[in-house]
């Protein structure tokens, strides 16, 4: 068994010290409601706002609706607080605004088509 060195002990202590801060940050982020936005990004109008009551947003979209040129962009919030959309599903981002921008980038000028809800 290798001997415990000062370097290993300091690395372990630093990792343990950072763990509560990371957990606290994640917890605080999970309870933060995203802000409303309405802007033109690369010539496309993107909007986002909290949405209450009914619809599939209450489950996977965490009560938040996003639109690209008036068409709803299906959003999901991950357990770690990041967001993904049906267009950029494998590229999680920090906010719904960032997800809307990523969708516009991915669409490359194509129209967003309706997403059928189950």
N, C-alpha and C positions, 0 to 999 in steps of 0.2 A: 504494500500500500504506500503511495507516495506521501512524503512528508508535507504537512500543511505549511505553506510559505506565507510570508507577510503579504505578498501580492495577491495570492488566492483569498486570504482572509479579508483584505480590503475590497476586493471585487465582490465577494459575497455580501459584505456589509453594505456596500453601495447598492447592490441589487435589492436587498431587503428594505433599505431606506426608501428607495424609489417606488416600491410596490404600493404602499398606502396612498401616495400622491397620485399615482396613475389610477388607482381604483376610485379615489375621491373625484378626480377629474372626469372619469367616465360616468360616474353616478350623477354629477352635476350636469353633464352634457345631456344625459338621457331625459332629464326633467325640464330642459330648456326648450321652449316652443320656438320654432323658426319664425323669423320676421316675415311680414308681407313684402312682396316686391312686385314691381311692374316696370319693365325696361325693354329697350330694343337692343338685342345682341346679334351682331352680324346680320342686320337687316330683318331679323325675326323678333316678333313681340313675345316675350316670355313673362308669365305672371305666376305668382304663388301666393297662397293665403290659407290661413287656418280654415278648416271646414268642420262644422258641427252637424250631427244628426245624419242618420241614414247613409246608405251607400257602402261600397267596399272600402272606402278610405278609412273608416273607423277601425278596421282591423289591421291591414298591412300598411296603409299610408299614414298611420298615426294622426288621423284627423287633419291632413294637410292636402291641398289640391294644387296641382301645377298645370299650366296650360302653355302650349306653343302655338302661336297664331290662332288662339281661341279653341284649339283642339286639346282635349285632356291628355296629359302625359301620365301614364300609370306609374306610380311611385311606390317604393317599399322602403321602410326603415329597418335596418339591420339591428341585431341585438347590441352591437357595439356603438350604436348611435349614428353610424354612417348611413348614407342614402344611395339607392340605386334606382334606375328606371328601366322600363321594358326595352328602351333603346340602347342604354349603356349598362347592361345588367352585370357585366363582369368588371366594372370599374367603379367601386364605391367611392363616394365623395362626402365631404363634411356637411354640406347643406343642400336643401332642395334647389336653391338658386344655382349652385355648382352642377347639380344633376341636370337642370334644364339647359344650362350652357353646354354641358357635355353631349346632351341629346342633339342640340343644334349642330354642334361640330360633327357628330356622327352622321346626321341626316344629310349633310353636304348639299343643302338646298332642296332636298326631296320633301314632300308633304308628309306630315305625321298622320298616319291612318288610325281610325278608331281601334281600340283594344277591346275585344269581347270579354265581358265579365262573366265569370262562371256562376 
